[in-house]
Amino acid sequence: MPRVSRRAFLAASAALAAQPALGLALGPAFGPAFAAAPPSSGPLDVVIIGAGAAGIAAARKIAAAGRRYLVVEATDHIGGRCVTDSKSLGVPFDRGAHWIYLPDLNPVVKLTPRRGTDIYPAPRSQKVRIGRRFAREGELEDFLTAQVRATRAIDDAARKADIPGEQVMPNDLGDWRSTVEFVLGPYACAKDLTQVSSFDFARAAERNTAAFCKQGFGTLLATLAQGLAVQLATPAKTISNRSGIAVETPKGTIAARTAIVTVPTGVVTSGGLRFNPELGHREIDAFGRMSLGSYDRIALELTGNPLGLESDDLVFEKSSNTHTAALLANVSGTSLCTVDVAGSFGRDLAALGEAAMFDFAAQWLAGLFGAEIKKSIGRKHATRWNADPYALGAWSAAVPGSQFARRQFLDPITSDVWYAGEAAHETLWGTVGGAWESGERAADAVMRRLGPSKQEEPAQAEGTPKRTKRTRDERHEANSPQYWGAPSIMREPLR
């Protein structure tokens, strides 16, 4: 099977499509250990809204600097759109982010504990199903050629103008057109190409390597929040900054000198989080231009491997319309298989409810592998991320003519309030790594605003690496080739 780059298949993954977990199960090694909120003795230095990747990254950096802070999270779990559910299907099921892109450079992987976490490379080859058979070598070459040509056309167009990716698709892609449009649009960007900025598409960093975590990406991320001051089930309703920062929640008002907002962009544009005074037109416009696409996951238990696929096989369909999906089979060697739907079709399907989603997945698999597959389906579950009031979508993809708006999030969105999240990263939007780096960047900006700390020796956040004498085995492990220890993946913005 030919190996191809992110531009050919892996694109942006099922990165951030999920509902809150119905019981987050981390296991003994990963049990949440969140610190209590700091005692009330004047305003906090920083209040962080949202305990997703960006919020966790910001909190770790601020805690390490010895600053007084608190993370408030609207849901009952850590991780935001990166959360693992181990109860619904009996095995770890990433309801949101699953693909760990660029593991050699990814800051989340770099900080992951060596013990108790199994991170392994994702297969670099993919399969295409044509009816009830796999594509032959020549057919795959035709598909990959069509995809490369379409990608090049979008990249070339971005050098001249920021227009919809669909406008520049080659006219001679033949019967591969629908499949190419699905892979480059809904699968990669959570939106149809008619809604995707060609410049945003072209500006995205290559994601040509990936890894998986056997315990779940959400589980991995939750370990990095251990020891942090996090208050769950505390939705922020209003941020006032008329005389200092005041965050209103159902549990009371939190006073702080600065704030970092990490909620999805749709929560701001829908009024789920309000500002007093209101944000300016420029800021509201930026959030609107970074609207979230739709990406949901239909998880099925298929005991006995009735599909005859390998662990973590990624399968696409040669489709003739938009009613298609992506299959990830035998996740981490288990009986879990996921059917991912996205873009406008995925949004419409999810709006019909779980029963309609299960029916589609069963019919779709039957069309590719035979009707007997339906009898093999055991437990099942589906995410409906668009209906979650604290997300209202999957991940951001700039609408045509709007990629510039990502850079606006480098500045405060209002006095002493910064924004962080995957939408605020110019090249790694739609990824946990991009959200993490954005959170660290916001934390740096906040600490510059706060000025030097009075504390002589900055406190270290519990759960972060400490300098201690290591055993011989630990020294050997640290010097062995690993995914971590690589430089930052932040790309300098275009000048």
Residue, then its C-alpha position, 0 to 999 in steps of 0.5 A: m500500500p503506498r505511503v502518503s503524507r498528511r496532504a494525501f490522507l491523514a489531513a486533520s483527523a477526527a481531531l475534536a469531535a465529541q460529546p462530554a463523556l458519560g463517566l470518564a474512566l481513567g483507571p488507577a494510574f490516571g485517577p484525577a488528582f486536582a488541587a483545591a482552589p486557592p484560598s480567598s485572599g484577594p484577586l487571583d493572578v489569573v482565572i482560566i476558563g476551560a480545562g481543555a488542552a489550552g487551559i491545561a497548558a496555560a495552567r501548568k505554566i502559570a502554576a510553575a511560575g508560582r502565580r495564584y490561579l484557578v481553572v473553571e470548567a463547565t463540564d464534569h471532566i477534564g480535556g474539553r474536546c479531547v476526552t476518553d470514555s472507558k465505560s460505554l463500550g468497555v474499552p477506551f473510546d476517544r470521543g474527541a481527539h484520537w490522532i496524535y500528530l507529529p509525535d516527535l514534536n508534539p508538546v503533549v507527548k513530550l510531557t507524557p509520563r513514561r510509565g503507564t502510557d502506551i503510545y505507538p505509531a499509527p499505521r502510515s498506509q490506508k485502504v480504499r473500498i470500492g463496493r465490496r472489494f479493496a481498490r487495486e494498486g492502479e486504482l489507488e494510484d489514480f486516487l492519490t494522483a487526483q488528491v495530489r492535483a486537488t491539493r496543489a490546486i488549492d495551494d496554488a490558489a491561496r497564493k493569489a486569493d483566499i477563496p473557497g477550496e471548492q472553486v479551484m478543484p480540477n474539473d477532470l477528477g472523474d469518478w474520484r471527485s466525491t472521495v477527494e472532496f470528502v478527504l480534503g474537506p469534511y474529513a480534514c477540515a470538518k467542513d465542505l470545501t465550499q466553506v473552507s478558506s484556501f489560505d487556511f488549508a494551504r497554511a496548515a502544517e504538514r501532519n505526515t506522522a501520527a501516533f495513538c495512545k492505547q489508554g486513550f488520548g483523553t486519558l493521556l491529556a488528563t494526566l497532565a492536569q493532575g495537581l492543578a487547581v481545577q473546579l469542574a461543573t462551573p460554567a463561566k457565564t459572564i466576564s466583566n472587566r470594568s474594574g479588574i476581572a470578575v467571572e460570574t459562575p453559578k457558584g459565585t463570582i471569581a475576581a482576578r487580575t487577568a483571564i485566559v478564555t479557552v472555550p470553543t469559538g461558537v460558545v462566544t459567538s452564541g452568547g454562551l459566554r458573555f463579556n461586560p462590556e461587550l467585545g468590539h466588532r473586530e473581536i466578535d468578527a474574528f470569532g465568527r470567522m473561526s466557526l466550528g465545523s461538524y465531525d462526529r464519531i459512531a462507535l461500534e463493537l464488532t467482536g471477532n473482526p468480521l471486517g477482516l481488517e488489521s488493528d487501526d486500519l483506516v478505510f475510505e470509500k470510493s463514493s459517488n456523493t456526500h453520504t460517506a464516512a471514514l472507518l477506523a477498524n479494531v482501534s488499538g487491537t480491540s473490537l472497537c470500530t468507529v465510523d466518522v461522519a463530517g461536514s454538512f452531511g455529518r451535521d444533518l445526520a447527527a441532528l436526526g439523533e443517535a438512532a439515525m446515526f447507528d442506522f447509517a453506520a450499519q447500512w454503510l458497512a453493509g454496503l462495503f462488507g456485506a449485510e451479515i455485518k449488521k448481525s455482528i454489531g454489539r454495543k454502540h455509541a455516537t457523539r453529537w458534538n454540535a448539540d453540546p452547549y459547551a462546544l457547538g461543533a468540532w474544530s475551527a476551519a476558517v471560512p473563505g477570506s478569513q484566515f487572517a483572523r487567527r492572528q488577531f488572537l495573538d493580542p488580548i481580546t479585551s483589556d487583560v483577557w486573552y484567548a487560547g485554543e486550537a482556533a488561535h493557532e495558525t498552522l496547527w488548528g484543529t489539533v491538540g498540539g496546536a491548542w496546547e501551544s496556544g495555551e502556553r503562548a497566552a500564559d506567557a502573555v499574561m505573565r508579561r502583563l503581571g510582571p515579575s513575581k514576588q516569589e523568589e523560587p517559583a512553585q512547580a505545578e504538581g505533575t510536572p517533571k521534577r529534578t530528582k536523582r534517578t535510578r540506573d533504569e530510569r537514566h537508561e529509559a531517559n536516554s533511549p529513543q522516544y517520541w518526546g524531547a523534540p523542539s517546539i512545533m510553533r511555526e512563525p507567522l507569515r510576514 
